Amino acid sequence: MRRFLTLLAAGLFAAGGTLAADDAITIKVKQPGPGDVVKETKTEKGVNKLTLNAPGVDQANEEKVNTKFAYTDEVIEKPAGAKQPNKVKRTYETASISKGTKEEEVGLAGKVVLIEKKGDKYSFTIDGKDVPRLAADILRKEFGKDKEITEEDFLPKGPVKVGDVWKLDIAKFAKDLSSDAEMTADVDKSSGTGKLLKVYDKDGHKFGVMEVKLELVITKGGRQGQVMEMKPGSSMKVTANIDACIDGTLADGKSKVHVKADLEGSMNNITVKVDSTAEEEATTEEVKKK
């Protein structure tokens, strides 16, 4: 879900005039192509609580995770119609992850990474050498598989007016969750909507403020062939507020995302409870070509 949530500089809401409430607009987002340079900043604060209950065992663990990444992407190659570029030069300003009081060594800050698709996989190199292991794990989460969900999946299929609400293709989100996090969602009981809150002009571009809500009812979870049946009430909820260019001319935008997971399941006489929250803020700003 990372790319559809983008951010601009402060004061965005003060820009330009607004669109009349009875005017419909087709929302478009710009996908950076060859030659485009985009700066991204992402910060996330999360708390993960895990409780295990079994005969003679009662354990609880809480972990706080904070991340910050700031980098500039220069798209070198991207085939027409592709969801992701084949070649990107990424220059990191900041790359930090802390868990509790421990800072992890990511090995990307101040580095230039060449991200290149070879066959059906991506390679990640710095000066011709493979990036450190943790850095590779982080980059694979972004480029390790074909994207099931793109920005367009959050947008309405046709023109909308300010105040209009549209439904999201929840089956597609459930499929992406299954392949990415190995969890099964009940499509019939899950829901997803988007709403256009405001449209305004800024520097000759059309911007829009949107709210997206997702609630996925989780029925199963597990890894490496071990499946855990989830109890009723297990769910993941996502609320995103997005302020971005919506006329397809600029990649700029901003977002705030709140994610809440309440999961409880059992397997082999062991009950597992997960209470997880995350707050993410992101910005995307297209760098003007000289």
KOLFIKE-843297 format. One line per 5 residues: number of its first residue (from 1); their letters; for each residue x, y, z of C-alpha. Coordinates in steps of 0.001 Angstrom, whole numbers. Each point is the difference from the previous one (the first is absolute). Layout:
// residues N
NUM = a = X Y Z; ...
END
This chain:
// residues 290
1 = mrrfl = 0 0 0; 2997 2227 201; -130 1838 -3371; -3531 1310 -4; 692 1782 3318
6 = tllaa = 2057 3053 -863; 753 3376 1549; 770 3693 -711; 1507 2866 1972; -1891 1781 2790
11 = glfaa = -2694 2514 -902; -1551 -2064 -2769; -3532 579 1213; 410 3747 -347; 443 -210 -3766
16 = ggtla = -2288 1250 -2757; -3746 -89 -533; -2210 -3037 477; -2092 -1917 -2520; -3742 526 77
21 = addai = -1775 -2808 1851; -2117 -932 -3041; 2982 -357 -2393; 1251 -3543 -653; 3683 -740 -543
26 = tikvk = 1931 -3051 -1174; 2788 -726 2497; 3359 -890 -1519; 3363 -578 1663; 3316 400 -1767
31 = qpgpg = 2249 -3030 -195; 3652 1158 -255; 1609 -1100 -3262; 3488 -11 -1521; 1827 3234 805
36 = dvvke = -2273 974 2888; 1579 705 3391; -2103 -275 3145; 923 615 3632; -1764 -2084 2642
41 = tktek = -38 195 3780; -1722 -2597 2187; -190 -263 3774; -1807 -2687 1966; -614 -604 3677
46 = gvnkl = -1411 -3338 1036; -740 -2045 3110; -328 -3783 -200; -1395 -1955 2948; 156 -3810 -79
51 = tlnap = -1552 -2271 2629; 447 -3786 124; -2142 -2246 2202; 572 -3761 311; -211 -2586 2792
56 = gvdqa = 2546 1197 2557; 1091 2897 -2199; -1128 3627 66; 2233 2431 -1871; -449 3595 -1133
61 = neekv = 2344 2122 -2062; -211 3595 -1216; 2252 1521 -2631; 163 3585 -1225; 1263 535 -3526
66 = ntkfa = 953 3345 -1553; 1206 427 -3570; 1038 2924 -2159; 994 -89 -3645; 779 2958 -2244
71 = ytdev = 1260 -547 -3528; -105 1257 -3567; -935 -2339 -2851; 1125 571 -3567; -1935 -2275 -2350
76 = iekpa = 2326 -1293 -2715; -2100 -2700 -1686; -3711 -765 195; -1798 -1948 -2747; -3338 1368 -1185
81 = gakqp = -2815 -1332 2185; 2341 -1402 2672; -1012 430 3644; 3598 411 1132; 3128 1304 -1742
86 = nkvkr = 2668 -2403 -1209; 2862 2256 1034; 213 2703 2670; 2862 1948 1544; -914 680 3618
91 = tyeta = 1993 2447 2129; -622 -378 3734; 235 2934 2383; -1355 -1874 3009; -716 -3658 720
96 = siskg = -594 -909 3637; -1852 -2705 1914; -213 -246 3766; -1655 -2741 2039; -440 966 3613
101 = tkeee = 3226 1768 970; 2095 -1848 -2585; 979 1680 -3262; 483 -2447 -2861; 2760 456 -2538
106 = vglag = -1739 361 -3352; 3051 1037 -2020; -1805 2269 -2482; 309 3573 1338; 2083 2123 -2367
111 = kvvli = 215 -2826 -2554; -1037 -220 -3650; -1776 -3280 -792; -534 -1343 -3493; -3280 -1926 -111
116 = ekkgd = -208 -2124 -3118; -2365 -2715 -1188; 1738 -3053 -1422; -2380 -2653 -1264; -2827 -173 2537
121 = kysft = 2093 1244 2947; 1610 3250 1104; 3618 540 987; 1167 2714 2413; 3584 1207 -199
126 = idgkd = 2223 2796 1318; 3051 662 -2195; -525 -3392 -1620; -164 -1912 3307; -3083 -1507 1618
131 = vprla = -1640 2120 2692; 147 -1214 3641; -2412 -2738 1001; -2472 2159 1931; -69 2538 -2825
136 = adilr = -687 -2789 -2491; -2889 -1272 2131; -1516 3499 110; 342 533 -3750; -1406 -3445 -833
141 = kefgk = -3209 886 1821; -408 2847 -2462; 1342 -1634 -3151; -36 -3714 848; -3249 -862 -1780
146 = dkeit = -2361 1428 -2562; -2260 2561 1606; -3550 -1243 326; -1225 3372 1274; 819 3343 -1628
151 = eedfl = -1182 3560 556; -2792 -451 -2528; -1603 -2671 2189; -817 2685 2561; -1584 2338 -2533
156 = pkgpv = -3546 160 -1409; -560 -1583 -3408; -1784 3064 -1346; -534 3733 666; -997 956 3558
161 = kvgdv = -1182 3134 1771; 1127 1360 3340; -1755 -2099 2644; -394 -3087 -2223; 903 -3430 1431
166 = wkldi = 1244 -2960 -2058; 574 -3657 808; 3399 -1677 -258; 559 -3427 -1547; 381 -1764 3339
171 = akfak = 745 -3377 -1630; 3153 1471 -1511; 1160 1335 3355; -688 -3374 1626; 2085 -1730 -2654
176 = dlssd = 2894 2384 563; -201 -544 3761; 75 -3760 -520; 3161 94 -2129; 1794 2690 2027
181 = aemta = -898 -792 3621; -1341 -3555 -398; -3350 856 1534; -3449 -879 -1289; -2776 2582 26
186 = dvdks = -3735 -646 -296; -847 2021 -3107; -3743 -17 653; 407 1448 3494; 2811 2433 -850
191 = sgtgk = -499 3479 -1440; 1856 2885 -1572; -1050 3500 -1080; 1464 3238 -1254; -1428 3506 305
196 = llkvy = 894 3275 -1716; 23 2730 2658; 1337 3011 -1873; 1451 1165 -3326; 2157 3096 -445
201 = dkdgh = 2582 1586 -2315; 3687 499 793; 2624 1431 -2366; -2035 -983 -3052; -672 -3563 1161
206 = kfgvm = -3175 -1577 1369; 305 -1490 3494; -2466 -2080 1958; -513 -1072 3595; -1244 -3569 417
211 = evkle = -776 -2404 2807; 403 -3753 -430; -1269 -2596 2461; 639 -3742 -31; -1220 -2658 2413
216 = lvitk = 1206 -3532 -672; -1569 -2797 2047; 2782 -2547 558; -883 -3701 177; 3392 -1731 -278
221 = ggrqg = 3672 815 390; 3324 -1771 12; 3347 -627 -1644; 1948 -2943 -1355; -3018 -2286 -240
226 = qvmem = -1234 603 3563; -3546 1372 -128; -1677 1637 2963; -3770 375 111; -991 3486 1148
231 = kpgss = -2817 631 2438; -2997 2193 -973; 817 3686 318; 3540 -291 -1336; 588 2850 -2433
236 = mkvta = 2341 2518 -1584; -1200 3579 -410; 1652 2694 -2100; -928 3685 -165; 1902 2268 -2380
241 = nidac = -296 3733 -599; 1564 990 -3306; 698 3434 -1478; 1483 -354 -3482; 29 1210 -3582
246 = idgtl = -2961 -1659 -1716; 241 1227 -3606; 2881 -2310 -955; 2491 2811 -625; 2111 -161 3165
251 = adgks = 1146 -2724 2411; -281 2223 3095; -2153 -805 3013; -198 -757 3698; -1652 -2576 2220
256 = kvhvk = -634 -1218 3515; -865 -3645 550; -1214 -1787 3122; 73 -3803 133; -1545 -2063 2796
261 = adleg = 172 -3798 231; -1914 -2006 2623; 581 -3705 -514; -619 -3048 2162; 446 -3600 -1048
266 = smnni = 920 -3431 1284; 2045 -2963 -1175; 1286 -3099 1828; -1501 1161 3327; 1781 3344 -288
271 = tvkvd = -1983 3240 -108; 1630 2968 -1683; -1178 3603 286; 1385 2844 -2088; -763 3655 698
276 = staee = 1871 2174 -2486; -236 3678 -917; 1988 2096 -2450; -24 3642 -1018; 1666 933 -3276
281 = eatte = 590 3374 -1600; 1367 293 -3521; 925 2702 -2464; 734 -124 -3689; 1382 2998 -1874
286 = evkkk = 946 -18 -3640; 3425 1569 -551; -32 2565 -2771; 2302 -704 -2903; 2730 2529 -617
END
